[in-house]
Amino acid sequence: MGFFVPVCLLLWCWLWYGLLPLRWQNSSLAGPDAALQRACRAAARGHWELAASLFADAGQDWERRSLYSNRLGYLAAWKSDRWLKAWQEARPGDPDAALVVAHTRVQYAWKLRGAALARHTSQCQFDGFHRELLASQDEVERASALCPDDPSPLVAEIWRALGLGYSNEQMNRLWSEITSRAPYHCEAHYSALQYWTAKWRGSKKLAQEFAEKAAAGAPPGSLLTVLPLIAWFESHALELGDPGFRSPRVRALVDTALADVALADPNHPRLPEVRHLLGYFLYRQGRYRAAREQFRQVDGFTDALPWQYVGRLKPLYYRAVRTKTARKALFESRLSDHQAGSAHPLQGQ
């Protein structure tokens, strides 16, 4: 009994200071999208009609089409594609179904590879990975031909480029085709930035140059100003104690991205992902009240940087950071109120 009580006390303290409130977190989306959530639930039950309606409603919103095809492709690749096959049978030649199929095939290849570092990935995994990526070319080309103005099929092609080791020249040609269709496409820029990172086919310098060039030429509210911040994070993701988070340069990158978020369309489909990353950086910089405001907008969802880099622990990692942020923000507010009261004594005494 003497041992049991301290253990329970420690567990209670850990939950209270690290994880509460224990709200369920959706680890498949970065932010709320009621229509997409309904479509995913219907697809999980084998029904494709709501998924098809998503694309009809999106029209030529390329950013939203890319988000939908990516999320639905993940569902088909990792869970079940029964609903997707039914969609193809009901509507042969449907360009929207073809788009989801292309993303599904590419994501299935990445599923075979696994998320581990190369040194922890078996030859069997690599063989299946490369085999599926090569086989996915037909689906990507078909989707691109059926959707000649939509960059979404070519975003899937970027992830083939990463896995198959496209040369820089090949990647530049692909990138020219993408930007001719949509010059400020967020998902395309994020995917291309991954190609230019040191962990894939580029270097820290090339990733930084790509991000800075894209951000410099982007219109206000496009959210592309977050790219230099992502490039910096990719270079320091494993350095959890890196003091660079509080450096003047990184603070300036965060402030620039915050200003861009303030100008963005509140319904921009990539806005939740940016809020997650900004909330994390603000937290690391000790700017807790500002971080809390970002987390409030996306609470309940965790499929974004930096949580993605901890795999199945995404919800736990997010909850720990969010809860610590909330508690420190409350302390900041009380301290600020106390200082304000001390600075402005009661009048008329």
C-alpha positions as CSV (number, residue, x, y, z in Angstrom):
1,M,0.0,0.0,0.0
2,G,2.9,2.3,0.8
3,F,4.3,1.9,-2.7
4,F,0.9,2.0,-4.4
5,V,-0.1,5.5,-3.2
6,P,3.1,7.3,-4.4
7,V,2.8,5.6,-7.8
8,C,-0.8,6.7,-8.2
9,L,0.2,10.2,-7.1
10,L,2.9,10.4,-9.7
11,L,0.5,9.1,-12.4
12,W,-2.1,11.7,-11.4
13,C,0.5,14.5,-11.6
14,W,1.8,13.3,-15.0
15,L,-1.8,13.2,-16.4
16,W,-2.6,16.6,-14.9
17,Y,0.5,18.5,-16.0
18,G,1.2,16.6,-19.2
19,L,-1.9,15.4,-20.9
20,L,-5.2,16.8,-19.5
21,P,-7.7,17.4,-20.8
22,L,-7.9,13.9,-22.3
23,R,-9.8,15.0,-25.4
24,W,-9.8,12.5,-28.3
25,Q,-7.5,13.6,-31.1
26,N,-8.0,12.8,-34.8
27,S,-4.6,11.7,-36.1
28,S,-5.7,11.6,-39.8
29,L,-6.5,15.3,-40.3
30,A,-4.8,18.5,-39.4
31,G,-8.0,20.5,-38.7
32,P,-11.8,20.4,-38.8
33,D,-13.4,19.6,-42.1
34,A,-16.9,18.3,-41.6
35,A,-17.5,17.3,-45.2
36,L,-14.2,15.4,-45.5
37,Q,-14.8,13.7,-42.1
38,R,-18.2,12.5,-43.3
39,A,-16.8,11.3,-46.6
40,C,-14.1,9.3,-44.8
41,R,-16.5,7.7,-42.4
42,A,-18.8,6.7,-45.3
43,A,-15.8,5.3,-47.3
44,A,-14.8,3.3,-44.3
45,R,-18.2,1.7,-44.5
46,G,-17.7,1.0,-48.2
47,H,-19.7,4.0,-49.7
48,W,-18.0,6.3,-52.2
49,E,-20.8,8.8,-53.0
50,L,-19.8,11.4,-50.4
51,A,-16.2,11.3,-51.6
52,A,-17.3,12.0,-55.1
53,S,-19.4,14.9,-53.9
54,L,-16.3,16.4,-52.2
55,F,-14.6,16.9,-55.6
56,A,-17.7,18.1,-57.3
57,D,-18.1,20.8,-54.6
58,A,-14.4,21.7,-54.7
59,G,-14.5,22.5,-58.4
60,Q,-11.2,24.1,-59.5
61,D,-10.0,24.7,-55.9
62,W,-6.8,22.8,-56.6
63,E,-5.6,23.1,-53.0
64,R,-8.8,21.5,-51.7
65,R,-8.7,18.8,-54.4
66,S,-5.1,18.0,-53.4
67,L,-6.1,17.7,-49.7
68,Y,-9.1,15.4,-50.5
69,S,-7.2,13.1,-52.9
70,N,-4.3,12.8,-50.4
71,R,-6.5,12.0,-47.4
72,L,-8.8,9.7,-49.3
73,G,-5.8,8.0,-50.9
74,Y,-4.3,7.4,-47.5
75,L,-7.6,5.8,-46.3
76,A,-7.7,3.5,-49.4
77,A,-4.0,2.6,-49.1
78,W,-3.9,2.0,-45.4
79,K,-7.4,0.8,-44.6
80,S,-9.6,-0.5,-47.4
81,D,-10.0,0.4,-51.1
82,R,-13.3,-1.4,-51.5
83,W,-15.2,1.8,-51.8
84,L,-12.7,3.2,-54.3
85,K,-13.1,0.1,-56.6
86,A,-16.9,0.5,-56.3
87,W,-16.6,4.2,-57.4
88,Q,-14.5,3.2,-60.4
89,E,-17.0,0.5,-61.4
90,A,-19.9,2.9,-61.1
91,R,-18.2,5.7,-63.0
92,P,-15.6,4.4,-65.4
93,G,-13.3,7.2,-66.6
94,D,-14.2,9.5,-63.7
95,P,-11.2,11.9,-63.4
96,D,-11.8,12.4,-59.6
97,A,-11.7,8.7,-59.0
98,A,-8.6,8.4,-61.1
99,L,-7.0,11.1,-59.0
100,V,-7.7,9.3,-55.8
101,V,-6.4,6.0,-57.4
102,A,-3.1,7.7,-58.3
103,H,-2.6,9.0,-54.7
104,T,-3.6,5.6,-53.3
105,R,-1.1,3.7,-55.4
106,V,1.8,6.0,-54.4
107,Q,0.8,6.0,-50.7
108,Y,0.6,2.2,-50.8
109,A,4.2,2.1,-51.9
110,W,5.2,4.3,-48.9
111,K,3.2,2.0,-46.7
112,L,5.3,-0.9,-47.9
113,R,8.5,1.0,-47.2
114,G,7.5,2.0,-43.6
115,A,8.4,5.2,-41.8
116,A,11.8,4.1,-40.4
117,L,15.1,5.5,-41.4
118,A,16.9,3.8,-44.3
119,R,19.3,1.9,-42.1
120,H,16.3,0.4,-40.2
121,T,14.4,-0.6,-43.4
122,S,14.9,-4.1,-44.9
123,Q,15.8,-4.9,-48.5
124,C,12.4,-6.6,-48.8
125,Q,10.7,-3.4,-47.8
126,F,12.8,-1.4,-50.3
127,D,12.1,-3.8,-53.1
128,G,8.3,-3.6,-52.6
129,F,8.5,0.2,-52.3
130,H,10.4,0.7,-55.5
131,R,8.2,-1.9,-57.3
132,E,5.0,-0.1,-56.4
133,L,6.4,3.3,-57.2
134,L,7.4,2.2,-60.6
135,A,4.0,0.5,-61.2
136,S,2.2,3.7,-60.0
137,Q,3.4,5.7,-63.0
138,D,0.5,4.6,-65.2
139,E,-2.1,5.7,-62.6
140,V,-0.4,9.1,-62.1
141,E,-0.1,9.7,-65.9
142,R,-3.8,8.7,-66.4
143,A,-5.0,11.1,-63.6
144,S,-2.9,13.9,-65.0
145,A,-4.3,13.3,-68.5
146,L,-7.9,13.3,-67.2
147,C,-7.2,16.4,-65.1
148,P,-4.9,18.5,-67.4
149,D,-5.2,21.7,-65.4
150,D,-5.1,20.2,-61.9
151,P,-1.6,20.0,-60.2
152,S,-2.9,17.3,-57.7
153,P,-1.7,14.3,-59.8
154,L,1.7,15.9,-60.1
155,V,1.9,16.3,-56.3
156,A,1.7,12.5,-56.1
157,E,4.5,12.4,-58.7
158,I,6.8,14.4,-56.4
159,W,6.5,11.6,-53.9
160,R,7.5,9.2,-56.7
161,A,10.5,11.5,-57.3
162,L,11.6,11.2,-53.7
163,G,11.4,7.4,-53.6
164,L,12.8,6.7,-57.0
165,G,15.6,9.3,-56.8
166,Y,14.8,11.6,-59.6
167,S,17.7,13.8,-60.6
168,N,17.6,17.5,-59.9
169,E,17.0,18.1,-63.6
170,Q,14.0,15.7,-63.6
171,M,12.6,17.4,-60.5
172,N,13.0,20.9,-62.1
173,R,11.1,19.8,-65.1
174,L,8.3,18.3,-63.0
175,W,8.2,21.5,-60.9
176,S,7.9,23.7,-64.0
177,E,4.9,21.7,-65.0
178,I,3.3,22.0,-61.5
179,T,3.8,25.7,-61.2
180,S,2.4,26.3,-64.7
181,R,-0.8,24.8,-63.4
182,A,-0.7,26.4,-59.9
183,P,2.2,28.7,-59.0
184,Y,1.3,29.1,-55.3
185,H,0.0,25.6,-54.4
186,C,0.9,24.9,-50.7
187,E,0.8,21.1,-50.8
188,A,3.0,21.1,-53.9
189,H,5.5,23.4,-52.3
190,Y,5.7,21.4,-49.1
191,S,6.2,18.2,-51.1
192,A,8.9,19.7,-53.3
193,L,10.6,21.1,-50.2
194,Q,10.9,17.6,-48.9
195,Y,12.7,16.6,-52.1
196,W,15.3,19.4,-51.6
197,T,16.0,18.5,-48.0
198,A,19.3,16.8,-47.0
199,K,17.5,13.7,-45.9
200,W,16.2,13.1,-49.4
201,R,17.7,14.4,-52.7
202,G,19.1,17.8,-51.7
203,S,20.9,19.6,-48.9
204,K,20.2,22.2,-46.1
205,K,21.4,24.9,-48.5
206,L,19.2,23.8,-51.4
207,A,16.1,23.4,-49.1
208,Q,16.6,26.8,-47.7
209,E,17.1,28.4,-51.1
210,F,14.0,26.8,-52.5
211,A,11.9,27.9,-49.4
212,E,13.2,31.4,-49.5
213,K,12.6,31.9,-53.2
214,A,9.1,30.5,-53.0
215,A,8.2,32.7,-50.0
216,A,9.7,35.8,-51.5
217,G,7.5,35.5,-54.7
218,A,4.3,34.5,-53.0
219,P,1.3,36.9,-52.6
220,P,0.2,37.8,-49.1
221,G,-2.1,35.3,-47.5
222,S,-0.8,32.4,-49.6
223,L,0.8,30.7,-46.5
224,L,4.0,30.1,-48.5
225,T,5.9,32.3,-46.0
226,V,5.9,29.2,-43.7
227,L,8.3,27.4,-46.0
228,P,11.5,28.9,-44.6
229,L,10.3,27.9,-41.2
230,I,9.7,24.3,-42.4
231,A,13.1,24.2,-44.0
232,W,14.7,25.3,-40.7
233,F,12.7,22.7,-38.8
234,E,13.7,19.9,-41.2
235,S,17.3,20.8,-40.5
236,H,16.8,20.7,-36.7
237,A,13.9,18.3,-36.2
238,L,15.9,15.8,-34.2
239,E,17.7,18.5,-32.1
240,L,15.1,18.8,-29.5
241,G,17.3,21.0,-27.3
242,D,18.4,23.3,-30.1
243,P,18.5,26.9,-28.7
244,G,18.0,28.1,-32.3
245,F,14.3,28.1,-31.8
246,R,14.7,31.4,-29.8
247,S,17.2,33.0,-32.2
248,P,16.3,36.4,-33.8
249,R,16.3,34.8,-37.2
250,V,13.8,32.1,-36.3
251,R,11.7,34.5,-34.3
252,A,11.5,36.7,-37.4
253,L,10.4,33.7,-39.6
254,V,7.6,33.0,-37.1
255,D,6.5,36.6,-37.1
256,T,6.4,36.7,-40.9
257,A,4.3,33.5,-41.0
258,L,2.0,34.9,-38.3
259,A,1.4,38.0,-40.4
260,D,0.7,35.8,-43.4
261,V,-1.8,33.7,-41.5
262,A,-3.7,36.9,-40.5
263,L,-4.1,37.7,-44.2
264,A,-5.1,34.2,-45.3
265,D,-8.6,33.0,-46.1
266,P,-9.9,31.5,-42.9
267,N,-11.1,28.5,-44.9
268,H,-7.8,27.8,-46.6
269,P,-7.5,24.0,-46.4
270,R,-3.8,24.2,-45.4
271,L,-4.2,26.8,-42.7
272,P,-4.6,24.2,-39.9
273,E,-1.2,22.7,-40.7
274,V,0.4,26.1,-40.5
275,R,-1.3,26.8,-37.2
276,H,0.1,23.5,-35.7
277,L,3.7,24.4,-36.7
278,L,3.4,28.0,-35.5
279,G,1.9,26.9,-32.2
280,Y,4.9,24.6,-31.7
281,F,7.4,27.3,-32.5
282,L,5.7,29.8,-30.3
283,Y,5.7,27.3,-27.5
284,R,9.5,26.6,-28.0
285,Q,10.1,30.4,-27.9
286,G,8.2,30.8,-24.7
287,R,5.4,32.9,-26.3
288,Y,2.7,30.8,-24.6
289,R,-0.3,33.0,-25.1
290,A,0.3,33.3,-28.8
291,A,0.9,29.6,-29.0
292,R,-2.4,28.9,-27.2
293,E,-4.3,30.9,-29.7
294,Q,-3.0,28.8,-32.6
295,F,-3.7,25.5,-30.7
296,R,-7.2,26.6,-30.0
297,Q,-8.0,26.7,-33.7
298,V,-6.8,23.1,-34.4
299,D,-7.4,21.2,-31.1
300,G,-8.8,17.8,-31.7
301,F,-6.5,17.1,-34.8
302,T,-2.9,16.1,-35.0
303,D,-1.9,15.2,-38.6
304,A,0.7,18.0,-39.0
305,L,4.2,19.0,-38.3
306,P,5.8,18.5,-35.8
307,W,3.6,15.7,-34.4
308,Q,3.9,13.6,-37.5
309,Y,7.5,12.8,-36.7
310,V,6.6,10.8,-33.6
311,G,4.3,8.3,-35.4
312,R,1.6,6.8,-33.4
313,L,2.5,9.0,-30.4
314,K,1.2,12.1,-32.3
315,P,-1.8,12.6,-30.0
316,L,0.2,12.2,-26.8
317,Y,3.0,14.6,-28.0
318,Y,0.5,17.2,-29.1
319,R,-1.5,16.9,-25.8
320,A,1.6,17.3,-23.7
321,V,2.7,20.4,-25.6
322,R,-0.8,21.9,-25.7
323,T,-1.4,21.4,-22.0
324,K,1.9,22.8,-21.0
325,T,1.2,25.8,-23.3
326,A,-2.2,26.4,-21.7
327,R,-0.9,26.3,-18.2
328,K,2.1,28.6,-18.9
329,A,-0.2,31.0,-20.8
330,L,-2.5,31.2,-17.8
331,F,0.5,32.0,-15.6
332,E,1.6,34.6,-18.1
333,S,-1.8,36.2,-18.1
334,R,-1.9,36.4,-14.3
335,L,1.6,37.8,-14.1
336,S,0.7,40.4,-16.7
337,D,-2.5,41.4,-14.8
338,H,-0.5,41.7,-11.6
339,Q,2.2,43.8,-13.2
340,A,-0.5,46.0,-14.8
341,G,-2.2,46.5,-11.4
342,S,1.1,47.4,-9.8
343,A,1.9,49.9,-12.5
344,H,-1.5,51.6,-12.3
345,P,-2.6,52.0,-8.6
346,L,-6.1,53.1,-7.8
347,Q,-6.9,56.7,-8.5
348,G,-8.4,59.1,-6.0
349,Q,-6.4,57.9,-3.0
